[in-house]
Amino acid sequence: MNKYTKSFAENLKDLIGETTISEFAEKVKIPQPTISRYLSCQRQITFDNLVALADYFDISIDVLIGRKDY
C-alpha cells in the first residue's frame, strides 16, 4: 500500500461523513463493496472512480488523495 491509498481512505471517510456507505455508493454509482474496500485500504481506486468522486465532492484529485490540503 502506498501513502496515498491511506490518505485517500481517510479523506473519503471524512467526506462521506454520517452518510451510510450503502447510501453513498448509490449516490456515486460505485458498488458498496468497492467503496468498503477503498475505505479499508484493500483496493486501490481506479482512475474513473477517482475522477467520479472528485467531481461528486467538487474537489481536486490531489486533495482527495492527500497530495494537497483541503
All heavy atoms as a GROMACS GRO file, in nm:
protein
  568
    1MET      N    1   0.085  -0.118   0.000
    1MET     CA    2   0.000   0.000   0.000
    1MET      C    3   0.089   0.124   0.000
    1MET      O    4   0.183   0.133   0.077
    1MET     CB    5  -0.088  -0.004   0.125
    1MET     CG    6  -0.158   0.125   0.153
    1MET     SD    7  -0.270   0.131   0.294
    1MET     CE    8  -0.193   0.035   0.418
    2ASN      N    9   0.057   0.217  -0.086
    2ASN     CA   10   0.135   0.341  -0.088
    2ASN      C   11   0.071   0.445   0.004
    2ASN      O   12  -0.042   0.427   0.052
    2ASN     CB   13   0.153   0.393  -0.230
    2ASN     CG   14   0.025   0.442  -0.294
    2ASN    OD1   15  -0.055   0.508  -0.231
    2ASN    ND2   16   0.007   0.411  -0.420
    3LYS      N   17   0.143   0.552   0.028
    3LYS     CA   18   0.094   0.653   0.125
    3LYS      C   19  -0.035   0.720   0.079
    3LYS      O   20  -0.114   0.765   0.162
    3LYS     CB   21   0.202   0.756   0.153
    3LYS     CG   22   0.237   0.844   0.035
    3LYS     CD   23   0.346   0.944   0.072
    3LYS     CE   24   0.381   1.030  -0.046
    3LYS     NZ   25   0.483   1.128  -0.010
    4TYR      N   26  -0.058   0.727  -0.050
    4TYR     CA   27  -0.178   0.793  -0.098
    4TYR      C   28  -0.303   0.708  -0.078
    4TYR      O   29  -0.412   0.761  -0.063
    4TYR     CB   30  -0.164   0.834  -0.244
    4TYR     CG   31  -0.054   0.936  -0.264
    4TYR    CD1   32   0.057   0.907  -0.342
    4TYR    CD2   33  -0.060   1.059  -0.200
    4TYR    CE1   34   0.159   1.001  -0.358
    4TYR    CE2   35   0.041   1.153  -0.215
    4TYR     CZ   36   0.150   1.123  -0.294
    4TYR     OH   37   0.250   1.214  -0.309
    5THR      N   38  -0.286   0.577  -0.075
    5THR     CA   39  -0.401   0.488  -0.052
    5THR      C   40  -0.460   0.515   0.086
    5THR      O   41  -0.581   0.527   0.102
    5THR     CB   42  -0.360   0.340  -0.065
    5THR    OG1   43  -0.306   0.320  -0.196
    5THR    CG2   44  -0.478   0.248  -0.044
    6LYS      N   45  -0.374   0.526   0.186
    6LYS     CA   46  -0.422   0.553   0.322
    6LYS      C   47  -0.481   0.694   0.334
    6LYS      O   48  -0.587   0.712   0.394
    6LYS     CB   49  -0.308   0.535   0.422
    6LYS     CG   50  -0.353   0.549   0.565
    6LYS     CD   51  -0.243   0.519   0.663
    6LYS     CE   52  -0.297   0.533   0.804
    6LYS     NZ   53  -0.198   0.511   0.906
    7SER      N   54  -0.415   0.791   0.275
    7SER     CA   55  -0.467   0.928   0.278
    7SER      C   56  -0.602   0.937   0.209
    7SER      O   57  -0.694   1.003   0.258
    7SER     CB   58  -0.370   1.025   0.209
    7SER     OG   59  -0.252   1.037   0.282
    8PHE      N   60  -0.613   0.869   0.095
    8PHE     CA   61  -0.739   0.867   0.023
    8PHE      C   62  -0.850   0.809   0.109
    8PHE      O   63  -0.959   0.865   0.119
    8PHE     CB   64  -0.725   0.788  -0.108
    8PHE     CG   65  -0.857   0.755  -0.170
    8PHE    CD1   66  -0.935   0.853  -0.228
    8PHE    CD2   67  -0.904   0.625  -0.169
    8PHE    CE1   68  -1.058   0.822  -0.285
    8PHE    CE2   69  -1.026   0.592  -0.226
    8PHE     CZ   70  -1.103   0.691  -0.283
    9ALA      N   71  -0.822   0.695   0.175
    9ALA     CA   72  -0.923   0.630   0.259
    9ALA      C   73  -0.966   0.722   0.373
    9ALA      O   74  -1.086   0.735   0.400
    9ALA     CB   75  -0.868   0.499   0.316
   10GLU      N   76  -0.872   0.789   0.437
   10GLU     CA   77  -0.905   0.879   0.547
   10GLU      C   78  -0.986   0.999   0.497
   10GLU      O   79  -1.085   1.038   0.560
   10GLU     CB   80  -0.777   0.927   0.615
   10GLU     CG   81  -0.706   0.816   0.691
   10GLU     CD   82  -0.568   0.857   0.740
   10GLU    OE1   83  -0.522   0.970   0.710
   10GLU    OE2   84  -0.505   0.773   0.807
   11ASN      N   85  -0.946   1.055   0.384
   11ASN     CA   86  -1.019   1.169   0.328
   11ASN      C   87  -1.160   1.130   0.286
   11ASN      O   88  -1.255   1.204   0.308
   11ASN     CB   89  -0.943   1.230   0.211
   11ASN     CG   90  -0.818   1.304   0.254
   11ASN    OD1   91  -0.805   1.342   0.370
   11ASN    ND2   92  -0.726   1.320   0.163
   12LEU      N   93  -1.171   1.012   0.225
   12LEU     CA   94  -1.304   0.967   0.182
   12LEU      C   95  -1.395   0.947   0.302
   12LEU      O   96  -1.512   0.986   0.299
   12LEU     CB   97  -1.291   0.838   0.100
   12LEU     CG   98  -1.419   0.785   0.038
   12LEU    CD1   99  -1.484   0.889  -0.053
   12LEU    CD2  100  -1.391   0.656  -0.039
   13LYS      N  101  -1.343   0.890   0.410
   13LYS     CA  102  -1.423   0.873   0.532
   13LYS      C  103  -1.474   1.007   0.581
   13LYS      O  104  -1.591   1.021   0.618
   13LYS     CB  105  -1.340   0.806   0.642
   13LYS     CG  106  -1.319   0.659   0.622
   13LYS     CD  107  -1.229   0.602   0.731
   13LYS     CE  108  -1.185   0.461   0.695
   13LYS     NZ  109  -1.088   0.406   0.791
   14ASP      N  110  -1.384   1.106   0.583
   14ASP     CA  111  -1.424   1.240   0.628
   14ASP      C  112  -1.530   1.300   0.537
   14ASP      O  113  -1.626   1.361   0.584
   14ASP     CB  114  -1.303   1.334   0.631
   14ASP     CG  115  -1.206   1.304   0.744
   14ASP    OD1  116  -1.244   1.231   0.839
   14ASP    OD2  117  -1.091   1.352   0.736
   15LEU      N  118  -1.513   1.284   0.407
   15LEU     CA  119  -1.606   1.342   0.312
   15LEU      C  120  -1.743   1.274   0.315
   15LEU      O  121  -1.846   1.340   0.299
   15LEU     CB  122  -1.548   1.337   0.171
   15LEU     CG  123  -1.429   1.430   0.147
   15LEU    CD1  124  -1.354   1.390   0.021
   15LEU    CD2  125  -1.477   1.574   0.137
   16ILE      N  126  -1.744   1.145   0.336
   16ILE     CA  127  -1.871   1.072   0.344
   16ILE      C  128  -1.948   1.114   0.468
   16ILE      O  129  -2.070   1.125   0.466
   16ILE     CB  130  -1.847   0.918   0.342
   16ILE    CG1  131  -1.797   0.875   0.204
   16ILE    CG2  132  -1.975   0.844   0.379
   16ILE    CD1  133  -1.753   0.730   0.199
   17GLY      N  134  -1.876   1.138   0.575
   17GLY     CA  135  -1.938   1.184   0.699
   17GLY      C  136  -2.035   1.084   0.757
   17GLY      O  137  -2.003   0.966   0.769
   18GLU      N  138  -2.154   1.129   0.790
   18GLU     CA  139  -2.255   1.046   0.856
   18GLU      C  140  -2.338   0.961   0.760
   18GLU      O  141  -2.418   0.879   0.802
   18GLU     CB  142  -2.348   1.134   0.939
   18GLU     CG  143  -2.278   1.209   1.052
   18GLU     CD  144  -2.217   1.115   1.156
   18GLU    OE1  145  -2.282   1.016   1.193
   18GLU    OE2  146  -2.103   1.143   1.198
   19THR      N  147  -2.319   0.983   0.631
   19THR     CA  148  -2.392   0.904   0.532
   19THR      C  149  -2.347   0.758   0.539
   19THR      O  150  -2.228   0.732   0.555
   19THR     CB  151  -2.365   0.959   0.389
   19THR    OG1  152  -2.397   1.098   0.387
   19THR    CG2  153  -2.445   0.886   0.285
   20THR      N  154  -2.440   0.665   0.526
   20THR     CA  155  -2.400   0.524   0.527
   20THR      C  156  -2.327   0.492   0.396
   20THR      O  157  -2.346   0.559   0.294
   20THR     CB  158  -2.521   0.429   0.539
   20THR    OG1  159  -2.599   0.439   0.420
   20THR    CG2  160  -2.605   0.460   0.661
   21ILE      N  161  -2.244   0.391   0.402
   21ILE     CA  162  -2.169   0.350   0.283
   21ILE      C  163  -2.265   0.310   0.171
   21ILE      O  164  -2.244   0.344   0.055
   21ILE     CB  165  -2.069   0.238   0.316
   21ILE    CG1  166  -1.965   0.289   0.415
   21ILE    CG2  167  -2.001   0.186   0.190
   21ILE    CD1  168  -1.873   0.182   0.470
   22SER      N  169  -2.371   0.241   0.206
   22SER     CA  170  -2.470   0.200   0.105
   22SER      C  171  -2.534   0.319   0.037
   22SER      O  172  -2.548   0.322  -0.086
   22SER     CB  173  -2.577   0.113   0.169
   22SER     OG  174  -2.523  -0.006   0.218
   23GLU      N  175  -2.575   0.418   0.116
   23GLU     CA  176  -2.636   0.538   0.059
   23GLU      C  177  -2.538   0.613  -0.030
   23GLU      O  178  -2.573   0.657  -0.139
   23GLU     CB  179  -2.685   0.632   0.169
   23GLU     CG  180  -2.803   0.581   0.247
   23GLU     CD  181  -2.835   0.667   0.368
   23GLU    OE1  182  -2.746   0.737   0.420
   23GLU    OE2  183  -2.951   0.664   0.410
   24PHE      N  184  -2.416   0.625   0.018
   24PHE     CA  185  -2.314   0.695  -0.058
   24PHE      C  186  -2.284   0.623  -0.189
   24PHE      O  187  -2.277   0.685  -0.295
   24PHE     CB  188  -2.186   0.710   0.025
   24PHE     CG  189  -2.075   0.775  -0.051
   24PHE    CD1  190  -2.080   0.910  -0.082
   24PHE    CD2  191  -1.965   0.702  -0.093
   24PHE    CE1  192  -1.979   0.971  -0.154
   24PHE    CE2  193  -1.864   0.761  -0.165
   24PHE     CZ  194  -1.870   0.896  -0.195
   25ALA      N  195  -2.268   0.492  -0.182
   25ALA     CA  196  -2.239   0.412  -0.301
   25ALA      C  197  -2.348   0.430  -0.406
   25ALA      O  198  -2.319   0.443  -0.526
   25ALA     CB  199  -2.224   0.265  -0.263
   26GLU      N  200  -2.471   0.434  -0.362
   26GLU     CA  201  -2.583   0.454  -0.455
   26GLU      C  202  -2.576   0.591  -0.521
   26GLU      O  203  -2.599   0.605  -0.641
   26GLU     CB  204  -2.715   0.436  -0.381
   26GLU     CG  205  -2.835   0.432  -0.472
   26GLU     CD  206  -2.963   0.402  -0.396
   26GLU    OE1  207  -2.963   0.308  -0.314
   26GLU    OE2  208  -3.062   0.474  -0.419
   27LYS      N  209  -2.541   0.693  -0.441
   27LYS     CA  210  -2.533   0.829  -0.494
   27LYS      C  211  -2.424   0.844  -0.600
   27LYS      O  212  -2.442   0.914  -0.699
   27LYS     CB  213  -2.504   0.929  -0.382
   27LYS     CG  214  -2.620   0.953  -0.288
   27LYS     CD  215  -2.579   1.050  -0.180
   27LYS     CE  216  -2.690   1.069  -0.079
   27LYS     NZ  217  -2.650   1.161   0.029
   28VAL      N  218  -2.310   0.778  -0.578
   28VAL     CA  219  -2.197   0.797  -0.669
   28VAL      C  220  -2.187   0.687  -0.775
   28VAL      O  221  -2.097   0.688  -0.858
   28VAL     CB  222  -2.062   0.809  -0.593
   28VAL    CG1  223  -2.060   0.933  -0.508
   28VAL    CG2  224  -2.032   0.684  -0.512
   29LYS      N  225  -2.280   0.591  -0.769
   29LYS     CA  226  -2.287   0.483  -0.868
   29LYS      C  227  -2.160   0.396  -0.869
   29LYS      O  228  -2.112   0.354  -0.974
   29LYS     CB  229  -2.312   0.538  -1.008
   29LYS     CG  230  -2.431   0.629  -1.021
   29LYS     CD  231  -2.560   0.554  -1.007
   29LYS     CE  232  -2.680   0.640  -1.042
   29LYS     NZ  233  -2.756   0.687  -0.931
   30ILE      N  234  -2.106   0.372  -0.749
   30ILE     CA  235  -1.993   0.281  -0.731
   30ILE      C  236  -2.041   0.173  -0.635
   30ILE      O  237  -2.099   0.206  -0.531
   30ILE     CB  238  -1.870   0.354  -0.672
   30ILE    CG1  239  -1.822   0.463  -0.769
   30ILE    CG2  240  -1.756   0.255  -0.644
   30ILE    CD1  241  -1.712   0.553  -0.713
   31PRO      N  242  -2.020   0.047  -0.666
   31PRO     CA  243  -2.071  -0.060  -0.579
   31PRO      C  244  -2.024  -0.046  -0.434
   31PRO      O  245  -1.910  -0.008  -0.408
   31PRO     CB  246  -2.016  -0.188  -0.642
   31PRO     CG  247  -1.990  -0.152  -0.785
   31PRO     CD  248  -1.949  -0.007  -0.783
   32GLN      N  249  -2.114  -0.077  -0.342
   32GLN     CA  250  -2.084  -0.066  -0.200
   32GLN      C  251  -1.961  -0.146  -0.159
   32GLN      O  252  -1.877  -0.096  -0.085
   32GLN     CB  253  -2.208  -0.106  -0.118
   32GLN     CG  254  -2.191  -0.092   0.032
   32GLN     CD  255  -2.133  -0.217   0.096
   32GLN    OE1  256  -2.160  -0.328   0.053
   32GLN    NE2  257  -2.053  -0.199   0.197
   33PRO      N  258  -1.943  -0.270  -0.208
   33PRO     CA  259  -1.821  -0.344  -0.169
   33PRO      C  260  -1.693  -0.273  -0.214
   33PRO      O  261  -1.592  -0.278  -0.144
   33PRO     CB  262  -1.837  -0.479  -0.239
   33PRO     CG  263  -1.984  -0.495  -0.259
   33PRO     CD  264  -2.034  -0.355  -0.285
   34THR      N  265  -1.699  -0.207  -0.327
   34THR     CA  266  -1.582  -0.133  -0.376
   34THR      C  267  -1.550  -0.017  -0.283
   34THR      O  268  -1.434   0.003  -0.245
   34THR     CB  269  -1.606  -0.083  -0.520
   34THR    OG1  270  -1.632  -0.196  -0.604
   34THR    CG2  271  -1.487  -0.007  -0.573
   35ILE      N  272  -1.652   0.060  -0.245
   35ILE     CA  273  -1.632   0.171  -0.151
   35ILE      C  274  -1.575   0.118  -0.020
   35ILE      O  275  -1.481   0.175   0.035
   35ILE     CB  276  -1.764   0.248  -0.126
   35ILE    CG1  277  -1.819   0.310  -0.254
   35ILE    CG2  278  -1.746   0.352  -0.016
   35ILE    CD1  279  -1.739   0.424  -0.310
   36SER      N  280  -1.629   0.008   0.030
   36SER     CA  281  -1.580  -0.050   0.155
   36SER      C  282  -1.433  -0.089   0.145
   36SER      O  283  -1.356  -0.069   0.239
   36SER     CB  284  -1.663  -0.173   0.193
   36SER     OG  285  -1.795  -0.135   0.224
   37ARG      N  286  -1.395  -0.144   0.031
   37ARG     CA  287  -1.254  -0.183   0.012
   37ARG      C  288  -1.163  -0.060   0.003
   37ARG      O  289  -1.050  -0.063   0.050
   37ARG     CB  290  -1.239  -0.270  -0.113
   37ARG     CG  291  -1.295  -0.409  -0.091
   37ARG     CD  292  -1.270  -0.498  -0.212
   37ARG     NE  293  -1.349  -0.619  -0.198
   37ARG     CZ  294  -1.455  -0.649  -0.271
   37ARG    NH1  295  -1.496  -0.568  -0.367
   37ARG    NH2  296  -1.522  -0.761  -0.251
   38TYR      N  297  -1.213   0.047  -0.057
   38TYR     CA  298  -1.135   0.172  -0.059
   38TYR      C  299  -1.114   0.221   0.084
   38TYR      O  300  -1.003   0.261   0.121
   38TYR     CB  301  -1.207   0.282  -0.138
   38TYR     CG  302  -1.220   0.261  -0.286
   38TYR    CD1  303  -1.320   0.327  -0.356
   38TYR    CD2  304  -1.136   0.178  -0.358
   38TYR    CE1  305  -1.335   0.312  -0.493
   38TYR    CE2  306  -1.150   0.162  -0.495
   38TYR     CZ  307  -1.249   0.229  -0.562
   38TYR     OH  308  -1.264   0.215  -0.697
   39LEU      N  309  -1.219   0.219   0.163
   39LEU     CA  310  -1.212   0.271   0.300
   39LEU      C  311  -1.121   0.188   0.390
   39LEU      O  312  -1.064   0.240   0.485
   39LEU     CB  313  -1.352   0.280   0.360
   39LEU     CG  314  -1.444   0.384   0.294
   39LEU    CD1  315  -1.586   0.369   0.346
   39LEU    CD2  316  -1.392   0.525   0.319
   40SER      N  317  -1.110   0.058   0.360
   40SER     CA  318  -1.024  -0.029   0.442
   40SER      C  319  -0.887  -0.051   0.378
   40SER      O  320  -0.811  -0.137   0.423
   40SER     CB  321  -1.094  -0.162   0.466
   40SER     OG  322  -1.115  -0.230   0.343
   41CYS      N  323  -0.856   0.027   0.275
   41CYS     CA  324  -0.727   0.019   0.205
   41CYS      C  325  -0.700  -0.119   0.146
   41CYS      O  326  -0.585  -0.160   0.132
   41CYS     CB  327  -0.612   0.060   0.298
   41CYS     SG  328  -0.623   0.227   0.360
   42GLN      N  329  -0.804  -0.188   0.108
   42GLN     CA  330  -0.789  -0.320   0.049
   42GLN      C  331  -0.790  -0.315  -0.103
   42GLN      O  332  -0.771  -0.416  -0.169
   42GLN     CB  333  -0.899  -0.415   0.097
   42GLN     CG  334  -0.890  -0.446   0.244
   42GLN     CD  335  -1.003  -0.536   0.290
   42GLN    OE1  336  -1.105  -0.550   0.223
   42GLN    NE2  337  -0.984  -0.595   0.405
   43ARG      N  338  -0.815  -0.198  -0.158
   43ARG     CA  339  -0.822  -0.184  -0.303
   43ARG      C  340  -0.780  -0.044  -0.342
   43ARG      O  341  -0.820   0.054  -0.277
   43ARG     CB  342  -0.965  -0.211  -0.350
   43ARG     CG  343  -0.983  -0.202  -0.498
   43ARG     CD  344  -1.122  -0.243  -0.537
   43ARG     NE  345  -1.132  -0.240  -0.682
   43ARG     CZ  346  -1.235  -0.288  -0.748
   43ARG    NH1  347  -1.336  -0.342  -0.682
   43ARG    NH2  348  -1.239  -0.282  -0.877
   44GLN      N  349  -0.700  -0.034  -0.446
   44GLN     CA  350  -0.664   0.098  -0.498
   44GLN      C  351  -0.774   0.143  -0.594
   44GLN      O  352  -0.830   0.063  -0.668
   44GLN     CB  353  -0.530   0.094  -0.569
   44GLN     CG  354  -0.414   0.078  -0.473
   44GLN     CD  355  -0.280   0.101  -0.541
   44GLN    OE1  356  -0.271   0.122  -0.660
   44GLN    NE2  357  -0.176   0.094  -0.461
   45ILE      N  358  -0.799   0.270  -0.592
   45ILE     CA  359  -0.908   0.326  -0.672
   45ILE      C  360  -0.869   0.330  -0.820
   45ILE      O  361  -0.753   0.354  -0.854
   45ILE     CB  362  -0.948   0.466  -0.620
   45ILE    CG1  363  -1.078   0.512  -0.685
   45ILE    CG2  364  -0.835   0.565  -0.636
   45ILE    CD1  365  -1.142   0.629  -0.615
   46THR      N  366  -0.968   0.308  -0.904
   46THR     CA  367  -0.946   0.322  -1.048
   46THR      C  368  -0.950   0.469  -1.085
   46THR      O  369  -1.007   0.552  -1.013
   46THR     CB  370  -1.055   0.248  -1.128
   46THR    OG1  371  -1.182   0.309  -1.101
   46THR    CG2  372  -1.059   0.100  -1.092
   47PHE      N  373  -0.892   0.500  -1.199
   47PHE     CA  374  -0.892   0.639  -1.245
   47PHE      C  375  -1.034   0.691  -1.263
   47PHE      O  376  -1.065   0.802  -1.220
   47PHE     CB  377  -0.812   0.650  -1.376
   47PHE     CG  378  -0.802   0.790  -1.426
   47PHE    CD1  379  -0.716   0.881  -1.365
   47PHE    CD2  380  -0.878   0.832  -1.533
   47PHE    CE1  381  -0.707   1.011  -1.410
   47PHE    CE2  382  -0.870   0.963  -1.580
   47PHE     CZ  383  -0.783   1.052  -1.518
   48ASP      N  384  -1.119   0.611  -1.325
   48ASP     CA  385  -1.257   0.655  -1.349
   48ASP      C  386  -1.330   0.686  -1.219
   48ASP      O  387  -1.401   0.786  -1.207
   48ASP     CB  388  -1.336   0.550  -1.428
   48ASP     CG  389  -1.291   0.540  -1.572
   48ASP    OD1  390  -1.230   0.637  -1.624
   48ASP    OD2  391  -1.319   0.437  -1.634
   49ASN      N  392  -1.314   0.600  -1.118
   49ASN     CA  393  -1.379   0.624  -0.989
   49ASN      C  394  -1.317   0.742  -0.916
   49ASN      O  395  -1.388   0.817  -0.848
   49ASN     CB  396  -1.375   0.499  -0.902
   49ASN     CG  397  -1.471   0.393  -0.949
   49ASN    OD1  398  -1.557   0.417  -1.034
   49ASN    ND2  399  -1.460   0.273  -0.895
   50LEU      N  400  -1.188   0.761  -0.930
   50LEU     CA  401  -1.122   0.875  -0.867
   50LEU      C  402  -1.178   1.005  -0.923
   50LEU      O  403  -1.212   1.097  -0.849
   50LEU     CB  404  -0.971   0.867  -0.890
   50LEU     CG  405  -0.885   0.973  -0.824
   50LEU    CD1  406  -0.899   0.968  -0.671
   50LEU    CD2  407  -0.740   0.955  -0.863
   51VAL      N  408  -1.191   1.011  -1.053
   51VAL     CA  409  -1.248   1.131  -1.117
   51VAL      C  410  -1.393   1.150  -1.074
   51VAL      O  411  -1.436   1.262  -1.042
   51VAL     CB  412  -1.235   1.121  -1.271
   51VAL    CG1  413  -1.315   1.232  -1.340
   51VAL    CG2  414  -1.089   1.126  -1.312
   52ALA      N  415  -1.469   1.040  -1.070
   52ALA     CA  416  -1.610   1.049  -1.031
   52ALA      C  417  -1.625   1.104  -0.889
   52ALA      O  418  -1.711   1.188  -0.862
   52ALA     CB  419  -1.677   0.913  -1.043
   53LEU      N  420  -1.541   1.056  -0.796
   53LEU     CA  421  -1.550   1.104  -0.658
   53LEU      C  422  -1.505   1.249  -0.645
   53LEU      O  423  -1.567   1.328  -0.573
   53LEU     CB  424  -1.470   1.013  -0.565
   53LEU     CG  425  -1.525   0.873  -0.547
   53LEU    CD1  426  -1.432   0.790  -0.459
   53LEU    CD2  427  -1.665   0.876  -0.488
   54ALA      N  428  -1.399   1.285  -0.715
   54ALA     CA  429  -1.353   1.425  -0.711
   54ALA      C  430  -1.461   1.517  -0.766
   54ALA      O  431  -1.487   1.623  -0.708
   54ALA     CB  432  -1.223   1.439  -0.790
   55ASP      N  433  -1.526   1.475  -0.873
   55ASP     CA  434  -1.635   1.555  -0.929
   55ASP      C  435  -1.753   1.562  -0.832
   55ASP      O  436  -1.812   1.669  -0.813
   55ASP     CB  437  -1.682   1.498  -1.062
   55ASP     CG  438  -1.585   1.522  -1.176
   55ASP    OD1  439  -1.490   1.603  -1.160
   55ASP    OD2  440  -1.603   1.458  -1.281
   56TYR      N  441  -1.787   1.451  -0.772
   56TYR     CA  442  -1.900   1.447  -0.679
   56TYR      C  443  -1.878   1.544  -0.562
   56TYR      O  444  -1.969   1.618  -0.524
   56TYR     CB  445  -1.921   1.305  -0.626
   56TYR     CG  446  -2.031   1.295  -0.524
   56TYR    CD1  447  -2.165   1.286  -0.564
   56TYR    CD2  448  -2.003   1.295  -0.388
   56TYR    CE1  449  -2.267   1.280  -0.470
   56TYR    CE2  450  -2.105   1.288  -0.294
   56TYR     CZ  451  -2.236   1.280  -0.335
   56TYR     OH  452  -2.337   1.273  -0.241
   57PHE      N  453  -1.759   1.543  -0.506
   57PHE     CA  454  -1.729   1.629  -0.391
   57PHE      C  455  -1.682   1.769  -0.434
   57PHE      O  456  -1.659   1.854  -0.349
   57PHE     CB  457  -1.623   1.565  -0.302
   57PHE     CG  458  -1.673   1.444  -0.228
   57PHE    CD1  459  -1.618   1.319  -0.253
   57PHE    CD2  460  -1.773   1.454  -0.132
   57PHE    CE1  461  -1.662   1.207  -0.184
   57PHE    CE2  462  -1.818   1.343  -0.063
   57PHE     CZ  463  -1.763   1.219  -0.090
   58ASP      N  464  -1.665   1.789  -0.564
   58ASP     CA  465  -1.618   1.916  -0.619
   58ASP      C  466  -1.485   1.958  -0.557
   58ASP      O  467  -1.468   2.071  -0.510
   58ASP     CB  468  -1.725   2.026  -0.601
   58ASP     CG  469  -1.693   2.149  -0.684
   58ASP    OD1  470  -1.627   2.136  -0.789
   58ASP    OD2  471  -1.734   2.260  -0.642
   59ILE      N  472  -1.391   1.863  -0.556
   59ILE     CA  473  -1.256   1.889  -0.508
   59ILE      C  474  -1.157   1.832  -0.609
   59ILE      O  475  -1.194   1.751  -0.695
   59ILE     CB  476  -1.229   1.827  -0.369
   59ILE    CG1  477  -1.249   1.676  -0.371
   59ILE    CG2  478  -1.314   1.892  -0.262
   59ILE    CD1  479  -1.211   1.608  -0.240
   60SER      N  480  -1.033   1.874  -0.599
   60SER     CA  481  -0.933   1.823  -0.692
   60SER      C  482  -0.891   1.682  -0.651
   60SER      O  483  -0.904   1.642  -0.535
   60SER     CB  484  -0.810   1.914  -0.695
   60SER     OG  485  -0.731   1.895  -0.579
   61ILE      N  486  -0.840   1.609  -0.747
   61ILE     CA  487  -0.790   1.475  -0.720
   61ILE      C  488  -0.675   1.482  -0.620
   61ILE      O  489  -0.663   1.396  -0.531
   61ILE     CB  490  -0.747   1.406  -0.851
   61ILE    CG1  491  -0.871   1.374  -0.935
   61ILE    CG2  492  -0.665   1.280  -0.826
   61ILE    CD1  493  -0.843   1.328  -1.074
   62ASP      N  494  -0.591   1.584  -0.631
   62ASP     CA  495  -0.479   1.600  -0.537
   62ASP      C  496  -0.528   1.610  -0.393
   62ASP      O  497  -0.467   1.554  -0.301
   62ASP     CB  498  -0.395   1.723  -0.570
   62ASP     CG  499  -0.300   1.699  -0.687
   62ASP    OD1  500  -0.266   1.582  -0.713
   62ASP    OD2  501  -0.260   1.798  -0.750
   63VAL      N  502  -0.634   1.682  -0.372
   63VAL     CA  503  -0.691   1.693  -0.237
   63VAL      C  504  -0.748   1.559  -0.193
   63VAL      O  505  -0.725   1.513  -0.081
   63VAL     CB  506  -0.799   1.804  -0.231
   63VAL    CG1  507  -0.875   1.799  -0.100
   63VAL    CG2  508  -0.736   1.941  -0.251
   64LEU      N  509  -0.820   1.492  -0.281
   64LEU     CA  510  -0.883   1.365  -0.249
   64LEU      C  511  -0.782   1.260  -0.207
   64LEU      O  512  -0.805   1.184  -0.113
   64LEU     CB  513  -0.967   1.317  -0.367
   64LEU     CG  514  -1.057   1.196  -0.345
   64LEU    CD1  515  -1.154   1.220  -0.229
   64LEU    CD2  516  -1.134   1.164  -0.471
   65ILE      N  517  -0.667   1.256  -0.275
   65ILE     CA  518  -0.568   1.152  -0.240
   65ILE      C  519  -0.466   1.199  -0.137
   65ILE      O  520  -0.379   1.123  -0.096
   65ILE     CB  521  -0.494   1.099  -0.365
   65ILE    CG1  522  -0.410   1.207  -0.431
   65ILE    CG2  523  -0.592   1.035  -0.461
   65ILE    CD1  524  -0.317   1.154  -0.540
   66GLY      N  525  -0.477   1.323  -0.094
   66GLY     CA  526  -0.390   1.370   0.014
   66GLY      C  527  -0.261   1.435  -0.030
   66GLY      O  528  -0.171   1.455   0.051
   67ARG      N  529  -0.249   1.471  -0.156
   67ARG     CA  530  -0.129   1.540  -0.202
   67ARG      C  531  -0.134   1.689  -0.166
   67ARG      O  532  -0.030   1.754  -0.156
   67ARG     CB  533  -0.113   1.527  -0.353
   67ARG     CG  534  -0.071   1.388  -0.395
   67ARG     CD  535  -0.039   1.380  -0.541
   67ARG     NE  536   0.074   1.468  -0.570
   67ARG     CZ  537   0.101   1.517  -0.690
   67ARG    NH1  538   0.026   1.486  -0.792
   67ARG    NH2  539   0.204   1.595  -0.708
   68LYS      N  540  -0.255   1.740  -0.147
   68LYS     CA  541  -0.274   1.880  -0.106
   68LYS      C  542  -0.383   1.883   0.000
   68LYS      O  543  -0.469   1.798   0.003
   68LYS     CB  544  -0.317   1.967  -0.225
   68LYS     CG  545  -0.209   1.983  -0.330
   68LYS     CD  546  -0.251   2.079  -0.437
   68LYS     CE  547  -0.139   2.093  -0.538
   68LYS     NZ  548  -0.176   2.178  -0.648
   69ASP      N  549  -0.378   1.984   0.083
   69ASP     CA  550  -0.480   2.000   0.188
   69ASP      C  551  -0.608   2.057   0.129
   69ASP      O  552  -0.608   2.120   0.024
   69ASP     CB  553  -0.430   2.093   0.298
   69ASP     CG  554  -0.315   2.032   0.377
   69ASP    OD1  555  -0.310   1.907   0.389
   69ASP    OD2  556  -0.230   2.109   0.428
   70TYR      N  557  -0.718   2.036   0.205
   70TYR     CA  558  -0.848   2.091   0.165
   70TYR      C  559  -0.840   2.240   0.146
   70TYR      O  560  -0.776   2.311   0.213
   70TYR     CB  561  -0.955   2.063   0.272
   70TYR     CG  562  -0.995   1.919   0.281
   70TYR    CD1  563  -0.944   1.836   0.379
   70TYR    CD2  564  -1.087   1.867   0.193
   70TYR    CE1  565  -0.982   1.704   0.389
   70TYR    CE2  566  -1.127   1.734   0.202
   70TYR     CZ  567  -1.074   1.653   0.301
   70TYR     OH  568  -1.113   1.523   0.310
   0.00000   0.00000   0.00000
